Amino acid sequence: MFNGIIKNLGKITSIQKNKNSYIIGITTNLKVTKKMIGSSISCDGICLTLYSFKKKKLFFYLSNETIKRSNFSKKKIGDKINIEKSLKHGDELSGHYVQGHIDTVGKIKNISISDKTWILRINIDNKFERFIVEKASIHINGVSLTISKKLKNSFEISVIPHTLKLTNLQNLKIGDFVNIEFDIFGKYILDISK
């Protein structure tokens, strides 16, 4: 479980592509110990299991399911990754509850700037429109954000300068793909009410 508040960035420094899986190496200043082997770490919003590390380089195994459902099929060496350790009992919750289970990938349709705030319009498949609620929480590339506007097959989020500075959202361009996890409580309520 995570809360989408990013305090660490990493950089992909190796990608080993196997037939149906990847092993990626991410260099970061995140402090890890041997006790953390097997722990969950959010990498661009995806809950991945730390299976090895060497100095500042962390290694993760990505199954074919993870590759298909996320933007990692398009990642390359040098890309920056938002990183978050899993929550411990008693940690401050200043974002929202996040599982790291990506629902879909969205495509950046437009980026506009109002003062220093970036307004991102993200296209999604219409089957996910029901999960878009104005002022609801949403998880984009591992960052807890708020939906500011619902549109047909898309939505907008506003990203303040502080969040831009601490995350890889500042590197987004029109046409880029982002990992999306919809609000967990909204998903469960909608599923029960079917």
Secondary structure, DSSP 8 states (H G I E B T S, - for coil): -B-----EEEEEEEEEE-SSEEEEEEEE-----GGGTT-EEEETTEEEEEEEEETTEEEEEEEHHHHHHSGGGG--TT-EEEEEE---TT----S--B-----EEEEEEEEEEETTEEEEEEE--GGGGGG--TT-EEEETTEEEEEEEEETTEEEEEE-HHHHHHSGGGG--TT-EEEEEE-HHHHHHHHHT-
